[in-house]
């Protein structure tokens, strides 16, 4: 769990959570996404429920880790600066005393065991290994204990041990320096940002129209036609499958199987509540907005 100040400081440098993205290891963001954030072209990331749960569970995970290690685990109150002022590591816990050179304890929570190997080894997902390697470099630590609370089959804590590797740390250092140079010079990195991130970019309504290669327009329009066609064909294929199922709830064939199950849910009827309690609703209304993207073809179709 980081403080509000540490959260603000993240925009001024590179933190351990940024490292997997820079290395291309993150499944959630691209280097271009991160560049947009670091250069202030998009609003800050909103904390989601998974992030909030991870922060709330962190003290418990650190406490369990201390019990497993048979040692005191303390929470550092300051950020560790690496080889350059922009290299900043906020560390979850340290063994014994919070000072340079102490072993690191990294708290993780997950419901997916993918990438997590045998307990007691360094077999952690590569993005986690990159994170703690950066932390160790910043804090001059030789070992990182990764305590992972897994929720795949009930709750269980698994402990891993990652040793510092100067070669890997050097590789991470080079990649971070190259990325930070892109931030400082406002030179976009290679690749492309995710669509959701690009929709969040702060745009200037008064800026002149940009000259764009017509091929990009054609590719966008054709891709959306293909997506619409694929969605239509998927609906037809599913309808044929359910037609063959008749009134049964399950079917099999050639090793494939289909099952229809009833799912009941309860939902909050926001409209009815608002109609019955307009004054109460107004107290909880918040302003929001988004960028809508509209692409049009020349009259007469694409050229």
C-alpha positions as CSV (number, residue, x, y, z in Angstrom):
1,X,0.0,0.0,0.0
2,X,1.5,3.3,-1.0
3,X,0.8,6.7,0.4
4,X,-0.8,9.6,-1.4
5,X,2.6,11.3,-1.8
6,X,4.1,8.1,-3.2
7,X,1.3,7.9,-5.6
8,X,2.0,11.4,-6.8
9,X,5.8,10.7,-7.0
10,X,5.1,7.9,-9.4
11,X,4.4,10.4,-12.1
12,X,7.9,11.9,-11.6
13,X,9.8,8.7,-12.2
14,X,9.8,5.0,-12.7
15,X,8.5,2.7,-10.0
16,X,8.6,-1.1,-9.7
17,X,5.0,-1.5,-11.0
18,X,6.1,0.3,-14.2
19,X,8.9,-2.1,-14.9
20,X,6.9,-5.0,-16.4
21,X,5.2,-2.6,-18.7
22,X,8.5,-1.2,-19.9
23,X,9.8,-4.7,-20.6
24,X,6.6,-5.7,-22.4
25,X,5.6,-8.2,-19.8
26,X,2.4,-6.6,-18.6
27,X,-0.9,-8.1,-20.0
28,X,-2.7,-4.9,-19.0
29,X,-0.7,-2.1,-20.5
30,X,1.8,-1.3,-23.2
31,X,5.0,0.9,-23.1
32,X,3.0,3.5,-25.2
33,X,0.2,3.5,-22.6
34,X,2.8,4.2,-19.8
35,X,4.4,6.9,-21.9
36,X,1.1,8.6,-22.3
37,X,0.6,8.5,-18.5
38,X,4.1,9.7,-17.6
39,X,3.9,12.6,-20.1
40,X,0.6,13.7,-18.6
41,X,-1.4,13.1,-21.7
42,X,-4.1,11.0,-19.9
43,X,-5.6,11.3,-16.5
44,X,-4.2,9.2,-13.7
45,X,-5.2,5.5,-13.4
46,X,-8.4,5.0,-11.2
47,X,-8.0,2.4,-8.5
48,X,-10.1,-0.6,-9.3
49,X,-11.5,-3.2,-6.9
50,X,-8.6,-5.7,-7.5
51,X,-6.1,-3.0,-6.7
52,X,-8.0,-1.9,-3.6
53,X,-8.3,-5.5,-2.3
54,X,-4.6,-6.0,-2.8
55,X,-3.8,-2.9,-0.8
56,X,-6.2,-3.8,2.0
57,X,-4.8,-7.4,2.2
58,X,-1.2,-6.3,2.1
59,X,-0.7,-6.0,5.9
60,X,-2.2,-9.4,6.5
61,X,0.1,-11.0,3.8
62,X,3.1,-9.3,5.4
63,X,2.1,-10.5,8.8
64,X,1.8,-14.1,7.5
65,X,5.2,-13.7,5.7
66,X,6.8,-12.7,9.0
67,X,5.4,-15.8,10.7
68,X,6.8,-18.0,7.9
69,X,10.2,-16.3,7.9
70,X,10.4,-16.3,11.7
71,X,11.5,-12.7,11.6
72,X,10.1,-9.2,12.0
73,X,8.9,-7.6,8.8
74,X,8.7,-3.8,8.9
75,X,7.1,-1.3,6.4
76,X,9.6,1.2,5.0
77,X,8.3,4.8,5.4
78,X,10.4,6.2,2.5
79,X,11.0,5.6,-1.1
80,X,14.3,4.0,-2.2
81,X,16.1,5.8,-5.0
82,X,18.2,3.7,-7.4
83,X,21.1,4.6,-9.7
84,X,19.2,7.7,-11.0
85,X,16.8,10.1,-9.2
86,X,13.9,8.9,-11.5
87,X,14.3,5.3,-10.4
88,X,12.1,5.0,-7.3
89,X,11.0,1.8,-5.4
90,X,8.2,1.8,-2.8
91,X,8.8,-1.5,-1.0
92,X,6.0,-3.5,0.8
93,X,8.2,-4.8,3.7
94,X,11.8,-5.5,4.8
95,X,13.1,-8.2,7.1
96,X,14.4,-7.0,10.5
97,X,14.9,-3.3,9.8
98,X,14.0,-1.0,7.0
99,X,17.4,0.0,5.6
100,X,19.5,-0.5,2.5
101,X,20.7,-4.0,2.2
102,X,17.9,-5.6,4.2
103,X,15.9,-8.4,2.5
104,X,12.8,-7.3,0.7
105,X,9.3,-8.8,1.2
106,X,6.9,-8.3,-1.6
107,X,3.2,-9.0,-0.9
108,X,1.0,-10.4,-3.7
109,X,-2.6,-11.6,-4.0
110,X,-3.9,-13.6,-6.9
111,X,-6.7,-16.0,-7.9
112,X,-4.6,-17.4,-10.8
113,X,-1.8,-19.8,-10.1
114,X,-0.3,-19.4,-13.7
115,X,3.4,-18.7,-13.6
116,X,3.7,-19.6,-9.9
117,X,5.9,-22.6,-9.4
118,X,7.1,-24.7,-6.5
119,X,7.1,-22.9,-3.2
120,X,10.6,-21.9,-1.9
121,X,12.0,-21.4,-5.4
122,X,12.3,-18.3,-7.6
123,X,9.6,-19.6,-9.9
124,X,7.4,-16.5,-9.9
125,X,5.7,-14.8,-12.9
126,X,8.4,-13.0,-15.0
127,X,6.6,-9.6,-14.4
128,X,6.9,-10.2,-10.6
129,X,10.6,-11.2,-10.9
130,X,11.2,-7.9,-12.9
131,X,9.5,-5.9,-10.2
132,X,11.5,-7.3,-7.3
133,X,14.7,-7.2,-9.2
134,X,14.2,-3.4,-9.7
135,X,13.4,-3.0,-6.0
136,X,16.5,-4.9,-5.0
137,X,18.6,-2.7,-7.3
138,X,17.1,0.4,-5.7
139,X,17.5,-0.8,-2.1
140,X,20.9,-2.6,-2.5
141,X,19.2,-5.8,-1.4
142,X,20.4,-9.3,-2.1
143,X,17.2,-11.2,-1.7
144,X,13.4,-10.6,-2.2
145,X,10.9,-12.9,-0.4
146,X,7.7,-12.9,-2.5
147,X,4.7,-13.8,-0.3
148,X,1.7,-14.6,-2.4
149,X,-1.8,-15.2,-1.0
150,X,-3.5,-17.4,-3.5
151,X,-7.3,-17.8,-3.8
152,X,-7.5,-20.5,-6.5
153,X,-8.4,-23.4,-4.1
154,X,-9.3,-21.8,-0.9
155,X,-6.8,-19.4,0.7
156,X,-3.2,-20.4,1.0
157,X,0.1,-18.5,1.4
158,X,3.1,-19.5,-0.8
159,X,6.5,-18.1,-0.2
160,X,9.2,-17.7,-2.9
161,X,12.8,-16.5,-2.8
162,X,14.3,-14.4,-5.6
163,X,18.1,-13.6,-5.5
164,X,19.5,-10.5,-7.0
165,X,21.0,-11.0,-10.5
166,X,23.3,-8.2,-11.6
167,X,22.9,-9.2,-15.3
168,X,19.1,-9.0,-15.2
169,X,19.2,-5.8,-13.1
170,X,21.5,-4.3,-15.7
171,X,19.2,-5.2,-18.5
172,X,16.3,-3.6,-16.6
173,X,18.4,-0.5,-16.0
174,X,19.1,-0.1,-19.7
175,X,15.4,-0.5,-20.7
176,X,14.3,2.0,-18.0
177,X,16.9,4.6,-19.1
178,X,15.8,4.3,-22.7
179,X,12.1,4.6,-21.8
180,X,12.7,7.6,-19.5
181,X,14.6,9.3,-22.3
182,X,11.4,9.0,-24.4
183,X,9.4,10.6,-21.5
184,X,11.9,13.4,-21.1
185,X,12.0,14.2,-24.9
186,X,8.3,13.4,-25.4
187,X,9.3,10.9,-28.1
188,X,6.7,8.2,-28.4
189,X,8.1,4.6,-27.9
190,X,7.7,2.0,-30.6
191,X,4.4,0.2,-30.9
192,X,0.9,1.5,-30.2
193,X,-1.2,2.3,-27.2
194,X,-4.3,0.4,-26.2
195,X,-7.6,1.6,-27.6
196,X,-9.0,2.3,-24.1
197,X,-5.9,4.4,-23.2
198,X,-6.1,6.4,-26.5
199,X,-9.7,7.2,-25.8
200,X,-8.6,8.8,-22.5
201,X,-6.0,11.1,-24.1
202,X,-6.6,14.8,-23.3
203,X,-7.3,16.5,-26.7
204,X,-7.3,20.1,-27.8
205,X,-10.7,20.9,-29.4
206,X,-9.2,24.1,-30.9
207,X,-6.2,22.3,-32.6
208,X,-6.3,22.2,-36.4
209,X,-7.2,18.9,-38.2
210,X,-4.3,16.5,-38.6
211,X,-3.4,15.1,-42.0
212,X,-3.7,11.3,-41.7
213,X,-2.9,8.5,-44.2
214,X,-6.1,7.4,-45.9
215,X,-5.0,3.8,-45.5
216,X,-5.5,4.1,-41.8
217,X,-9.1,5.1,-42.3
218,X,-9.7,2.3,-44.7
219,X,-8.2,-0.2,-42.4
220,X,-10.3,0.9,-39.5
221,X,-13.6,0.8,-41.5
222,X,-12.8,-2.6,-43.1
223,X,-11.8,-4.1,-39.7
224,X,-15.1,-2.9,-38.2
225,X,-17.1,-4.4,-41.1
226,X,-15.3,-7.7,-40.6
227,X,-15.9,-7.6,-36.8
228,X,-19.6,-6.9,-37.4
229,X,-19.8,-9.8,-39.9
230,X,-18.0,-12.1,-37.5
231,X,-20.4,-11.2,-34.7
232,X,-23.4,-11.9,-37.0
233,X,-22.0,-15.3,-38.1
234,X,-21.3,-16.2,-34.5
235,X,-24.9,-15.5,-33.6
236,X,-26.1,-17.7,-36.5
237,X,-23.7,-20.5,-35.5
238,X,-24.9,-20.4,-31.9
239,X,-28.6,-20.3,-33.0
240,X,-28.0,-23.5,-35.1
241,X,-26.3,-25.2,-32.2
242,X,-29.2,-24.4,-29.9
243,X,-31.7,-25.4,-32.5
244,X,-30.1,-28.8,-32.7
245,X,-30.2,-29.0,-28.9
246,X,-34.0,-29.0,-29.0
247,X,-35.5,-28.7,-25.5
248,X,-32.6,-30.5,-23.8
249,X,-30.1,-28.8,-21.5
250,X,-27.1,-30.7,-22.8
251,X,-25.6,-32.1,-25.9
252,X,-22.5,-33.9,-27.1
253,X,-20.8,-34.8,-30.4
254,X,-17.2,-35.6,-31.6
255,X,-15.8,-34.8,-28.1
256,X,-17.5,-31.4,-27.9
257,X,-20.2,-30.7,-25.4
258,X,-22.8,-27.9,-24.8
259,X,-24.7,-27.2,-21.6
260,X,-27.5,-24.7,-20.9
261,X,-27.8,-23.6,-17.3
262,X,-30.2,-21.2,-15.6
263,X,-28.5,-18.2,-14.0
264,X,-30.4,-16.0,-11.6
265,X,-29.2,-12.6,-10.6
266,X,-30.5,-9.6,-8.7
267,X,-29.8,-6.1,-9.9
268,X,-30.3,-2.7,-8.5
269,X,-33.1,-0.8,-10.4
270,X,-31.4,2.5,-10.6
271,X,-34.1,4.2,-12.7
272,X,-37.0,3.2,-10.4
273,X,-34.9,4.3,-7.3
274,X,-34.2,7.7,-9.0
275,X,-37.8,8.2,-9.9
276,X,-38.9,7.5,-6.3
277,X,-36.0,9.4,-4.6
278,X,-34.9,12.2,-6.9
279,X,-33.4,14.4,-4.1
280,X,-31.5,11.5,-2.6
281,X,-30.0,10.5,-5.9
282,X,-28.8,14.1,-6.6
283,X,-26.6,13.9,-3.6
284,X,-24.6,11.0,-5.1
285,X,-24.4,12.1,-8.7
286,X,-20.8,12.7,-10.0
287,X,-19.8,14.2,-13.3
288,X,-18.2,11.9,-15.9
289,X,-17.4,11.8,-19.5
290,X,-15.6,10.1,-22.3
291,X,-14.2,10.6,-25.8
292,X,-16.5,9.2,-28.5
293,X,-14.7,8.3,-31.7
294,X,-16.6,8.7,-35.0
295,X,-15.0,7.6,-38.3
296,X,-16.7,8.5,-41.6
297,X,-15.9,7.4,-45.1
298,X,-15.9,9.8,-48.1
299,X,-19.3,10.2,-49.9
300,X,-19.7,7.3,-52.3
301,X,-17.8,4.9,-50.1
302,X,-14.1,4.2,-49.4
303,X,-11.5,5.2,-52.0
